[in-house]
Amino acid sequence: MKKVNIPVGRSDFEYIRKNDFYYIDKTGLIEELLKTSARQVTLITRPRRFGKTLNMSMMAEFFDIQKDSTFLFKGLSISKNPELCSVWMNQYPVVFISFRNVDGLDFQQAYAKLYSTIEDLYNEHLCLMKSKNLNPNDLRFIRNITEETAAQVHIENSLLRLTRMLSAHYGKPVILLIDEYDVPLAKASVKGYYREMLNVMRGVLSVLKDNAALCFAVVTGCLQIMKESIFTGTNNFVTDTISDSRLDKYFGFTQVDVDQLLQDTKLSDHKEEIKEWYNGYLFGNCNVYCPWDVMNHVENLLLDPSAPPADYWEHTSHDGSKPAAQVSTVVAGAFSRPMQACPPSLCLRANDIIYQFISTTEADVNDKFETLLAGGYIIEPIEPHLTYDILHSSERNLWTLLYFTGYLTRMQIKDIPETPADGSLALTIPNAEIRKLFQKSVSEWFLAKTQASDRSELFNALWNGDAGQMQDFLNDTLFDTISYHDYQESFYHAFLAGLLSRKGYKVESNYENGLGRSDIVVKDRKKRRAAVIETKIADSENRLAAACEDALKQINKKQYAAAVQKAGYRQVTSFGIAFYQKQCRAEK
C-alpha cells in the first residue's frame, strides 16, 4: 500500500501538492465563486480549522499571473473545465494576505506585527520596482514600506496602493484574497486596544471600497463584523456564513470526503467512531466534519491503530493561548461579575468563550447548558452582525458567538417538533469532542468558582462534626452546579475534593490508607485534627440513607479513620456522604 501523507498543520496548497500530501479536492470553490465574479467582495465566515486558509492558498495559486500552476491542479475537478482554466488560471495579479498573526499585548506590539505582515507582502512584489508603468511616488512608497520608514497612514493605505500598482504594472485588475481579517480586532478587543486597531484596520480594508483596480476580492474570518464598523462604504458586498448553502460543502469534509479518506488509508473500520466524535456540523444544507480533527485522528490511527479519539479542537488556537489551569484561575475571580465585565484574559482562546458564558449568574443559562449537555437543543435568537467590542454584552451575543465559532451547530427543521421564530435557530452540541470540551469547561469553571467562594460554613460543619450543616451546604451547592448527566462517582469525588481544596488544609484523594484507599481525607496538622469522607452513589432518592450507612461501614471495615489516628491526629471525624443526581445526604 502506498504511504498516505496526512498534511496536519499544513495550509500551503503548493507545498501539499508538490510534496504529495493527501488533498481532499475543494477546487470546485473556484468555479462557484466565478459564477458571480461581478460581485466585488465576498466575505466567507467559518469557524477556525475548517480549511479557510488552505482554500485561500489554493485560489492564490490558481489565479496568480506570476506562476504556472497547471501541474498543481492536474487531476483535480477544476482541471475538467478547460475553458474556465484558459480564461482564469494564472491570468491575474493576486494579492494574498493573512492577518492571523497580528497580535500583541498592546497596540504598539500589534501594530508592529501588522507592519511586518504588510512589509512581507510588499517584498513578494518587489518586481514592481522595475516596472515602467509606475511613477516615482509609487517607487518611493514601496521603499518606505520595505525599509520600515512608512507612517501609519501609509500602512492604512498599503493594500489600496498595492492593488493599483499591480493593476498598472500588468494592465489587468487584481484578485485580492484576505484571510483571517477579523483576528486583529478579536485580539484587540481582548487586550484593550480595540478602538485603535479598528481605526487602522478600517483604513487597511478601505481597499475594498470603490476600487477600480479590483477584479474581485474574497475575505475570510470567523465572524461577520458589523458592516458599519469596518467595511464602511463597501459596495457590492455579499456574505456567506455557516447558515448559507451556496458554499456549504467547500469548508469542512463531507461524508463522501471522509469515506474516501478512510478507504484510501484502510481505516474504514473507524468510520462510526470518527462520525460520533468529529461530525455533526450543519453548514447550509450540508453536514460536515471538522477537517482538523479528522486529519489529526487519521494520522494518529496510521501510527497506532488503537489510538482513541482525542480532543484536537481544544489544543488549537491563535497565538496567545493560556493553559486551562491558568484560565480557571482567572475565572475564579470573575464568576460573579456581570457578562459585560469579561476579564480580558478570559478570552485569549476561543475555548474561553465557554468559561465566560457559564460564568453568568442568570439561572436560565444553567438550565440551557444542562439541556445541551444532555444531548438536547435550545432555540435562541441569533445576531448575524456583531462587533468585537460588544461580544459579551448580552446572552444573545454569546449564543451567537458559540454558534458562529463552531461550539454549537443548528438543527434542521425536520429534526425538531417546532418551528423557530424568524431570526432564531435550534442549537445543539455537534459531537462527542465538543461535548467533552463543554464538560471539562463546566468542571473547571465550577472548581474555580467554589475555590473562590466563602466555604466557612462547610469547614465549620467538617470540624464540628455537624452532618446536617454539611448536608445543607452541599445540597445548596449542587443545586447551583451545571449538570451534564454524567453522575458517576468520579464526578462527586471531584466535586467534594474541589470544595475542600485550597483552604490551607492537606487534602488526600484516593490515598492508600488503612486496609484500602479512602476517598478523601482532610488533615489540619496545626490542630492535629482530620476528617475521613467516603462517598457513594444511590440509585434513587429513597436509597440515600442506606448508601450513607454503607459508606460509614466501609470506613470502619477498612480502618481508614483508625489509620489516621495512628498517624498522630487526636480528633478524627468520619462522614458518609451519598449522592443522587443533585441531592445528597451526609451522616457522621
LINCORQUI-V683476 format. One record per residue. N is the residue number from 0. RES is the residue in one small letter. SS is DSSP state (H for helix, E for strand, L for the rest). PHI is phi in whole degrees, 0 to 359 (* if undefined). OMEGA is omega in whole degrees, 0 to 359 (999 if undefined). Layout:
n->{N & N}
res->{RES & RES}
ss->{SS & SS}
phi->{PHI & PHI}
omega->{OMEGA & OMEGA}
This chain:
n->{0 & 1 & 2 & 3 & 4 & 5 & 6 & 7 & 8 & 9 & 10 & 11 & 12 & 13 & 14 & 15 & 16 & 17 & 18 & 19 & 20 & 21 & 22 & 23 & 24 & 25 & 26 & 27 & 28 & 29 & 30 & 31 & 32 & 33 & 34 & 35 & 36 & 37 & 38 & 39 & 40 & 41 & 42 & 43 & 44 & 45 & 46 & 47 & 48 & 49 & 50 & 51 & 52 & 53 & 54 & 55 & 56 & 57 & 58 & 59 & 60 & 61 & 62 & 63 & 64 & 65 & 66 & 67 & 68 & 69 & 70 & 71 & 72 & 73 & 74 & 75 & 76 & 77 & 78 & 79 & 80 & 81 & 82 & 83 & 84 & 85 & 86 & 87 & 88 & 89 & 90 & 91 & 92 & 93 & 94 & 95 & 96 & 97 & 98 & 99 & 100 & 101 & 102 & 103 & 104 & 105 & 106 & 107 & 108 & 109 & 110 & 111 & 112 & 113 & 114 & 115 & 116 & 117 & 118 & 119 & 120 & 121 & 122 & 123 & 124 & 125 & 126 & 127 & 128 & 129 & 130 & 131 & 132 & 133 & 134 & 135 & 136 & 137 & 138 & 139 & 140 & 141 & 142 & 143 & 144 & 145 & 146 & 147 & 148 & 149 & 150 & 151 & 152 & 153 & 154 & 155 & 156 & 157 & 158 & 159 & 160 & 161 & 162 & 163 & 164 & 165 & 166 & 167 & 168 & 169 & 170 & 171 & 172 & 173 & 174 & 175 & 176 & 177 & 178 & 179 & 180 & 181 & 182 & 183 & 184 & 185 & 186 & 187 & 188 & 189 & 190 & 191 & 192 & 193 & 194 & 195 & 196 & 197 & 198 & 199 & 200 & 201 & 202 & 203 & 204 & 205 & 206 & 207 & 208 & 209 & 210 & 211 & 212 & 213 & 214 & 215 & 216 & 217 & 218 & 219 & 220 & 221 & 222 & 223 & 224 & 225 & 226 & 227 & 228 & 229 & 230 & 231 & 232 & 233 & 234 & 235 & 236 & 237 & 238 & 239 & 240 & 241 & 242 & 243 & 244 & 245 & 246 & 247 & 248 & 249 & 250 & 251 & 252 & 253 & 254 & 255 & 256 & 257 & 258 & 259 & 260 & 261 & 262 & 263 & 264 & 265 & 266 & 267 & 268 & 269 & 270 & 271 & 272 & 273 & 274 & 275 & 276 & 277 & 278 & 279 & 280 & 281 & 282 & 283 & 284 & 285 & 286 & 287 & 288 & 289 & 290 & 291 & 292 & 293 & 294 & 295 & 296 & 297 & 298 & 299 & 300 & 301 & 302 & 303 & 304 & 305 & 306 & 307 & 308 & 309 & 310 & 311 & 312 & 313 & 314 & 315 & 316 & 317 & 318 & 319 & 320 & 321 & 322 & 323 & 324 & 325 & 326 & 327 & 328 & 329 & 330 & 331 & 332 & 333 & 334 & 335 & 336 & 337 & 338 & 339 & 340 & 341 & 342 & 343 & 344 & 345 & 346 & 347 & 348 & 349 & 350 & 351 & 352 & 353 & 354 & 355 & 356 & 357 & 358 & 359 & 360 & 361 & 362 & 363 & 364 & 365 & 366 & 367 & 368 & 369 & 370 & 371 & 372 & 373 & 374 & 375 & 376 & 377 & 378 & 379 & 380 & 381 & 382 & 383 & 384 & 385 & 386 & 387 & 388 & 389 & 390 & 391 & 392 & 393 & 394 & 395 & 396 & 397 & 398 & 399 & 400 & 401 & 402 & 403 & 404 & 405 & 406 & 407 & 408 & 409 & 410 & 411 & 412 & 413 & 414 & 415 & 416 & 417 & 418 & 419 & 420 & 421 & 422 & 423 & 424 & 425 & 426 & 427 & 428 & 429 & 430 & 431 & 432 & 433 & 434 & 435 & 436 & 437 & 438 & 439 & 440 & 441 & 442 & 443 & 444 & 445 & 446 & 447 & 448 & 449 & 450 & 451 & 452 & 453 & 454 & 455 & 456 & 457 & 458 & 459 & 460 & 461 & 462 & 463 & 464 & 465 & 466 & 467 & 468 & 469 & 470 & 471 & 472 & 473 & 474 & 475 & 476 & 477 & 478 & 479 & 480 & 481 & 482 & 483 & 484 & 485 & 486 & 487 & 488 & 489 & 490 & 491 & 492 & 493 & 494 & 495 & 496 & 497 & 498 & 499 & 500 & 501 & 502 & 503 & 504 & 505 & 506 & 507 & 508 & 509 & 510 & 511 & 512 & 513 & 514 & 515 & 516 & 517 & 518 & 519 & 520 & 521 & 522 & 523 & 524 & 525 & 526 & 527 & 528 & 529 & 530 & 531 & 532 & 533 & 534 & 535 & 536 & 537 & 538 & 539 & 540 & 541 & 542 & 543 & 544 & 545 & 546 & 547 & 548 & 549 & 550 & 551 & 552 & 553 & 554 & 555 & 556 & 557 & 558 & 559 & 560 & 561 & 562 & 563 & 564 & 565 & 566 & 567 & 568 & 569 & 570 & 571 & 572 & 573 & 574 & 575 & 576 & 577 & 578 & 579 & 580 & 581 & 582 & 583 & 584 & 585 & 586 & 587}
res->{m & k & k & v & n & i & p & v & g & r & s & d & f & e & y & i & r & k & n & d & f & y & y & i & d & k & t & g & l & i & e & e & l & l & k & t & s & a & r & q & v & t & l & i & t & r & p & r & r & f & g & k & t & l & n & m & s & m & m & a & e & f & f & d & i & q & k & d & s & t & f & l & f & k & g & l & s & i & s & k & n & p & e & l & c & s & v & w & m & n & q & y & p & v & v & f & i & s & f & r & n & v & d & g & l & d & f & q & q & a & y & a & k & l & y & s & t & i & e & d & l & y & n & e & h & l & c & l & m & k & s & k & n & l & n & p & n & d & l & r & f & i & r & n & i & t & e & e & t & a & a & q & v & h & i & e & n & s & l & l & r & l & t & r & m & l & s & a & h & y & g & k & p & v & i & l & l & i & d & e & y & d & v & p & l & a & k & a & s & v & k & g & y & y & r & e & m & l & n & v & m & r & g & v & l & s & v & l & k & d & n & a & a & l & c & f & a & v & v & t & g & c & l & q & i & m & k & e & s & i & f & t & g & t & n & n & f & v & t & d & t & i & s & d & s & r & l & d & k & y & f & g & f & t & q & v & d & v & d & q & l & l & q & d & t & k & l & s & d & h & k & e & e & i & k & e & w & y & n & g & y & l & f & g & n & c & n & v & y & c & p & w & d & v & m & n & h & v & e & n & l & l & l & d & p & s & a & p & p & a & d & y & w & e & h & t & s & h & d & g & s & k & p & a & a & q & v & s & t & v & v & a & g & a & f & s & r & p & m & q & a & c & p & p & s & l & c & l & r & a & n & d & i & i & y & q & f & i & s & t & t & e & a & d & v & n & d & k & f & e & t & l & l & a & g & g & y & i & i & e & p & i & e & p & h & l & t & y & d & i & l & h & s & s & e & r & n & l & w & t & l & l & y & f & t & g & y & l & t & r & m & q & i & k & d & i & p & e & t & p & a & d & g & s & l & a & l & t & i & p & n & a & e & i & r & k & l & f & q & k & s & v & s & e & w & f & l & a & k & t & q & a & s & d & r & s & e & l & f & n & a & l & w & n & g & d & a & g & q & m & q & d & f & l & n & d & t & l & f & d & t & i & s & y & h & d & y & q & e & s & f & y & h & a & f & l & a & g & l & l & s & r & k & g & y & k & v & e & s & n & y & e & n & g & l & g & r & s & d & i & v & v & k & d & r & k & k & r & r & a & a & v & i & e & t & k & i & a & d & s & e & n & r & l & a & a & a & c & e & d & a & l & k & q & i & n & k & k & q & y & a & a & a & v & q & k & a & g & y & r & q & v & t & s & f & g & i & a & f & y & q & k & q & c & r & a & e & k}
ss->{L & L & L & L & E & L & L & L & L & L & L & L & H & H & H & H & H & H & L & L & E & L & L & L & L & L & L & H & H & H & H & H & H & H & L & L & L & L & L & L & E & E & E & E & E & L & L & L & L & L & L & H & H & H & H & H & H & H & H & H & H & H & H & E & L & L & L & L & L & H & H & H & H & L & L & L & H & H & H & H & L & H & H & H & H & H & H & H & L & L & L & E & L & E & E & E & E & E & L & L & L & L & L & L & L & L & H & H & H & H & H & H & H & H & H & H & H & H & H & H & H & H & H & L & L & H & H & H & H & H & L & L & L & L & L & H & H & H & H & H & H & H & H & H & H & H & L & L & L & L & L & H & H & H & H & H & L & H & H & H & H & H & H & H & H & H & H & H & H & H & L & L & L & E & E & E & E & E & E & L & L & L & H & H & H & H & H & H & H & H & H & L & L & H & H & H & H & H & H & H & H & H & H & H & H & H & H & H & L & L & L & L & L & E & E & E & E & E & E & E & E & L & L & L & E & L & H & H & H & H & L & L & L & L & L & L & E & E & E & E & L & L & L & L & L & L & L & H & H & H & L & L & E & L & H & H & H & H & H & H & H & H & H & H & L & L & L & H & H & H & H & H & H & H & H & H & H & H & L & L & E & E & E & L & L & E & E & E & E & L & H & H & H & H & H & H & H & H & H & H & H & H & H & L & L & L & L & L & L & L & L & L & H & H & H & L & L & L & L & L & L & L & L & H & H & H & H & H & H & H & H & H & L & L & L & L & L & L & H & H & H & L & L & H & H & H & H & L & L & L & L & H & H & H & H & H & H & H & L & L & L & L & H & H & H & H & H & H & H & H & H & H & H & L & L & L & L & E & E & E & E & L & L & L & L & E & L & H & H & H & L & L & L & L & H & H & H & H & H & H & H & H & H & H & L & L & L & L & E & E & L & L & H & H & H & L & L & L & L & L & L & L & L & E & E & E & E & E & L & L & L & H & H & H & H & H & H & H & H & H & H & H & H & H & H & H & H & H & H & H & H & H & L & L & L & H & H & H & H & H & H & H & H & H & L & L & H & H & H & H & H & H & H & H & H & H & H & H & H & L & L & L & L & L & L & L & L & L & H & H & H & H & H & H & H & H & H & H & H & H & L & L & L & L & L & E & E & E & E & E & E & E & E & L & L & E & E & E & E & E & E & E & E & E & L & L & L & L & E & E & E & E & E & E & E & E & E & L & L & L & H & H & H & H & H & H & H & H & H & H & H & H & H & H & H & H & H & L & L & H & H & H & H & H & H & H & L & L & L & L & E & E & E & E & E & E & E & E & E & E & L & L & E & E & E & E & E & L}
phi->{* & 293 & 295 & 258 & 268 & 270 & 275 & 292 & 80 & 256 & 231 & 261 & 301 & 298 & 297 & 299 & 286 & 293 & 258 & 58 & 279 & 292 & 227 & 269 & 295 & 240 & 290 & 299 & 302 & 298 & 300 & 294 & 293 & 288 & 295 & 233 & 296 & 287 & 286 & 290 & 227 & 241 & 260 & 248 & 249 & 212 & 297 & 296 & 70 & 245 & 91 & 297 & 294 & 297 & 294 & 292 & 297 & 299 & 293 & 300 & 295 & 291 & 271 & 298 & 291 & 278 & 233 & 242 & 255 & 307 & 292 & 291 & 256 & 298 & 85 & 270 & 300 & 295 & 290 & 277 & 240 & 297 & 295 & 296 & 297 & 294 & 275 & 244 & 291 & 56 & 245 & 225 & 294 & 234 & 246 & 239 & 222 & 241 & 257 & 293 & 259 & 277 & 205 & 180 & 290 & 218 & 297 & 298 & 296 & 294 & 295 & 298 & 294 & 296 & 300 & 298 & 296 & 294 & 298 & 300 & 298 & 295 & 296 & 288 & 239 & 292 & 301 & 295 & 296 & 257 & 287 & 274 & 260 & 252 & 265 & 302 & 295 & 297 & 296 & 296 & 298 & 298 & 296 & 300 & 293 & 286 & 263 & 61 & 242 & 285 & 280 & 301 & 298 & 288 & 296 & 297 & 262 & 294 & 290 & 300 & 294 & 294 & 297 & 291 & 290 & 295 & 295 & 293 & 293 & 266 & 71 & 219 & 289 & 258 & 262 & 253 & 238 & 244 & 257 & 56 & 298 & 264 & 301 & 303 & 285 & 298 & 294 & 295 & 296 & 293 & 254 & 93 & 229 & 300 & 297 & 297 & 290 & 300 & 297 & 291 & 292 & 297 & 291 & 300 & 276 & 295 & 303 & 275 & 264 & 45 & 259 & 293 & 278 & 269 & 282 & 195 & 228 & 238 & 236 & 238 & 187 & 275 & 234 & 268 & 289 & 314 & 306 & 291 & 280 & 223 & 256 & 306 & 82 & 285 & 260 & 52 & 248 & 234 & 235 & 237 & 251 & 292 & 272 & 267 & 256 & 300 & 249 & 300 & 270 & 266 & 235 & 104 & 260 & 279 & 298 & 298 & 301 & 292 & 301 & 292 & 300 & 292 & 293 & 292 & 259 & 60 & 240 & 299 & 296 & 263 & 302 & 292 & 299 & 293 & 295 & 295 & 270 & 233 & 266 & 106 & 273 & 254 & 254 & 60 & 251 & 244 & 277 & 228 & 262 & 281 & 300 & 301 & 295 & 299 & 296 & 297 & 291 & 298 & 300 & 296 & 292 & 293 & 278 & 213 & 302 & 263 & 298 & 282 & 301 & 230 & 270 & 292 & 299 & 300 & 265 & 241 & 190 & 288 & 304 & 103 & 292 & 243 & 301 & 303 & 298 & 293 & 297 & 301 & 298 & 294 & 299 & 304 & 270 & 234 & 296 & 264 & 279 & 294 & 298 & 298 & 268 & 302 & 296 & 309 & 291 & 290 & 251 & 293 & 243 & 300 & 301 & 289 & 305 & 297 & 301 & 296 & 294 & 283 & 278 & 292 & 267 & 289 & 296 & 292 & 293 & 300 & 298 & 292 & 295 & 298 & 298 & 295 & 291 & 275 & 93 & 269 & 223 & 232 & 251 & 223 & 290 & 244 & 262 & 289 & 246 & 232 & 236 & 295 & 279 & 235 & 302 & 254 & 275 & 204 & 298 & 300 & 296 & 288 & 298 & 299 & 297 & 297 & 289 & 287 & 264 & 92 & 279 & 231 & 228 & 265 & 261 & 287 & 302 & 294 & 264 & 231 & 278 & 225 & 253 & 299 & 293 & 305 & 87 & 246 & 226 & 274 & 251 & 213 & 284 & 288 & 199 & 296 & 297 & 290 & 298 & 296 & 296 & 299 & 299 & 296 & 296 & 298 & 297 & 293 & 298 & 294 & 300 & 296 & 296 & 293 & 289 & 266 & 270 & 277 & 248 & 299 & 297 & 296 & 287 & 299 & 294 & 298 & 278 & 267 & 68 & 265 & 295 & 295 & 295 & 297 & 299 & 297 & 297 & 294 & 295 & 297 & 290 & 299 & 299 & 271 & 277 & 260 & 278 & 236 & 53 & 228 & 280 & 275 & 299 & 297 & 297 & 290 & 300 & 295 & 303 & 291 & 300 & 295 & 296 & 268 & 275 & 58 & 233 & 91 & 254 & 275 & 245 & 257 & 240 & 54 & 268 & 297 & 205 & 61 & 257 & 188 & 238 & 283 & 298 & 218 & 233 & 253 & 237 & 249 & 295 & 298 & 258 & 52 & 231 & 208 & 227 & 252 & 236 & 242 & 249 & 222 & 252 & 266 & 270 & 197 & 298 & 291 & 263 & 298 & 297 & 294 & 293 & 298 & 298 & 298 & 296 & 293 & 298 & 294 & 301 & 289 & 297 & 273 & 59 & 297 & 293 & 299 & 294 & 292 & 298 & 298 & 280 & 107 & 270 & 283 & 247 & 232 & 250 & 253 & 233 & 256 & 234 & 244 & 236 & 220 & 53 & 260 & 237 & 215 & 225 & 237 & 225 & 261}
omega->{179 & 180 & 178 & 179 & 182 & 186 & 178 & 180 & 180 & 178 & 178 & 185 & 181 & 181 & 181 & 183 & 181 & 185 & 173 & 172 & 180 & 182 & 175 & 192 & 175 & 183 & 174 & 176 & 180 & 180 & 182 & 180 & 182 & 175 & 180 & 183 & 177 & 175 & 189 & 184 & 173 & 177 & 180 & 179 & 178 & 175 & 177 & 176 & 175 & 169 & 181 & 185 & 179 & 178 & 178 & 177 & 178 & 180 & 179 & 179 & 183 & 188 & 195 & 183 & 181 & 186 & 168 & 189 & 185 & 184 & 180 & 185 & 180 & 179 & 179 & 189 & 181 & 181 & 179 & 177 & 186 & 180 & 178 & 182 & 181 & 182 & 191 & 186 & 179 & 183 & 185 & 171 & 184 & 169 & 180 & 183 & 176 & 180 & 186 & 182 & 181 & 186 & 177 & 179 & 177 & 184 & 182 & 179 & 181 & 179 & 177 & 177 & 178 & 179 & 181 & 179 & 178 & 180 & 178 & 179 & 179 & 178 & 176 & 184 & 180 & 174 & 179 & 181 & 180 & 183 & 176 & 184 & 179 & 180 & 182 & 178 & 177 & 181 & 178 & 179 & 179 & 181 & 179 & 179 & 187 & 177 & 174 & 176 & 184 & 177 & 181 & 181 & 178 & 177 & 179 & 182 & 192 & 181 & 178 & 181 & 181 & 179 & 180 & 179 & 179 & 178 & 179 & 182 & 185 & 182 & 180 & 176 & 188 & 170 & 185 & 179 & 182 & 183 & 177 & 184 & 188 & 181 & 180 & 181 & 177 & 180 & 180 & 178 & 180 & 192 & 167 & 177 & 185 & 185 & 179 & 181 & 178 & 180 & 180 & 183 & 175 & 177 & 180 & 184 & 173 & 175 & 183 & 186 & 174 & 183 & 182 & 180 & 183 & 166 & 170 & 180 & 171 & 183 & 177 & 176 & 178 & 185 & 173 & 179 & 183 & 186 & 183 & 183 & 188 & 182 & 183 & 175 & 180 & 181 & 176 & 188 & 177 & 183 & 174 & 181 & 179 & 176 & 183 & 187 & 187 & 184 & 191 & 185 & 184 & 178 & 190 & 179 & 174 & 177 & 178 & 178 & 184 & 178 & 180 & 178 & 181 & 176 & 182 & 181 & 180 & 182 & 184 & 178 & 181 & 186 & 184 & 178 & 181 & 179 & 181 & 187 & 192 & 177 & 170 & 179 & 177 & 176 & 185 & 177 & 188 & 173 & 184 & 173 & 172 & 184 & 181 & 180 & 183 & 182 & 178 & 183 & 177 & 178 & 179 & 179 & 177 & 178 & 182 & 183 & 179 & 182 & 179 & 174 & 182 & 181 & 182 & 182 & 185 & 187 & 177 & 175 & 173 & 179 & 178 & 181 & 173 & 173 & 184 & 182 & 179 & 180 & 180 & 179 & 179 & 182 & 183 & 181 & 188 & 191 & 184 & 181 & 174 & 186 & 182 & 187 & 180 & 179 & 184 & 185 & 178 & 192 & 182 & 176 & 174 & 179 & 184 & 172 & 183 & 179 & 181 & 185 & 183 & 178 & 178 & 180 & 181 & 187 & 184 & 176 & 177 & 180 & 180 & 178 & 178 & 177 & 180 & 183 & 177 & 180 & 180 & 181 & 175 & 177 & 186 & 173 & 181 & 179 & 185 & 182 & 181 & 164 & 187 & 181 & 177 & 184 & 187 & 187 & 179 & 177 & 180 & 179 & 181 & 174 & 179 & 181 & 179 & 179 & 185 & 178 & 170 & 178 & 172 & 175 & 180 & 177 & 177 & 183 & 183 & 184 & 179 & 185 & 184 & 179 & 180 & 176 & 178 & 180 & 179 & 179 & 171 & 186 & 178 & 175 & 191 & 189 & 184 & 181 & 182 & 177 & 179 & 178 & 176 & 181 & 179 & 180 & 178 & 181 & 181 & 178 & 182 & 178 & 180 & 181 & 183 & 181 & 178 & 185 & 177 & 182 & 183 & 179 & 179 & 183 & 172 & 179 & 182 & 185 & 178 & 179 & 183 & 182 & 180 & 179 & 178 & 180 & 180 & 180 & 182 & 179 & 178 & 181 & 178 & 180 & 184 & 180 & 173 & 180 & 170 & 171 & 177 & 188 & 175 & 180 & 180 & 179 & 182 & 177 & 179 & 178 & 181 & 181 & 178 & 179 & 186 & 184 & 172 & 173 & 178 & 179 & 176 & 180 & 179 & 184 & 181 & 186 & 179 & 189 & 181 & 181 & 180 & 179 & 179 & 181 & 183 & 171 & 177 & 184 & 174 & 186 & 183 & 182 & 177 & 177 & 183 & 176 & 178 & 183 & 174 & 183 & 176 & 174 & 175 & 180 & 174 & 179 & 182 & 183 & 183 & 182 & 180 & 179 & 176 & 180 & 177 & 180 & 180 & 177 & 180 & 178 & 180 & 183 & 182 & 175 & 179 & 183 & 180 & 180 & 178 & 177 & 179 & 179 & 174 & 179 & 187 & 181 & 179 & 180 & 180 & 177 & 168 & 182 & 180 & 183 & 168 & 184 & 182 & 178 & 176 & 174 & 179 & 176 & 181 & 999}
